[in-house]
């Protein structure tokens, strides 16, 4: 599993899962905070659909944190002001980068969480589609002519 997929699951998924994984590492290893959770702004980038040129759409407020487990660093960043979640993401990231034994059992948990996220998105999509209005131009009135 790629780090980007893992991070997306942990950010979109259950806060309880992220907390559980982080605590598991914190109880077994010395986690050093290299850069405490701090607030910042990042520029969001998009691509123009016609010219395909990149442009910046604006700024996003984030909280970011860096930790280390031994010689290995981990980084966590979340939108908004959530210092605890940024720290927990950094701990989990460091655990995966250090290839700690505990991470072997996490793969299944993350895939299950990804499935729950997918099902949630499908339910939300189905609700949205119930409100969709279809405009059929062939059924338009010609003004009584």
C-alpha positions, 0 to 999 in steps of 0.5 A: 500500500502506498503512503498516499493511499494509507494517509487518505484512509487515515484522514478520511476514516475513523478517528478511533482507528488512527488513535488506536494505531498511534497509541500502539506505537507510543506504548512500545517505542520512544516517539520524539517530537521533532517539530511540534504540531503547528499551524500553517498555510499551503497553496492548493494547485489545480490544472486548467481544463482547457490550457492544462496549465497549473494555477493556484486556487487559494490557501488551505489552513493545515496543522502539521507535525514531525516525529521520529522513532529512532533514526526514522522520521514521520510527518503528519498534516491535516486540514484545519486545526487538529494538532492531535490528529497531525501528531497521530498521523506522524507517528503512524507514518514513522512506524511504517517508514521504520517498518516496525513489526506492528505495521504488518497487522495494520494492512488488513485494518486499513483495507477494511477502513477503506471499504467502509469509506467507499461504502459511505461515499456510495451511500452519500452519492445515492442520496445526492442522485435522489435529488437530481433533476433531469431537464429533457429539452424534447418535453419543452412546451413550444408556447402553445403553437 
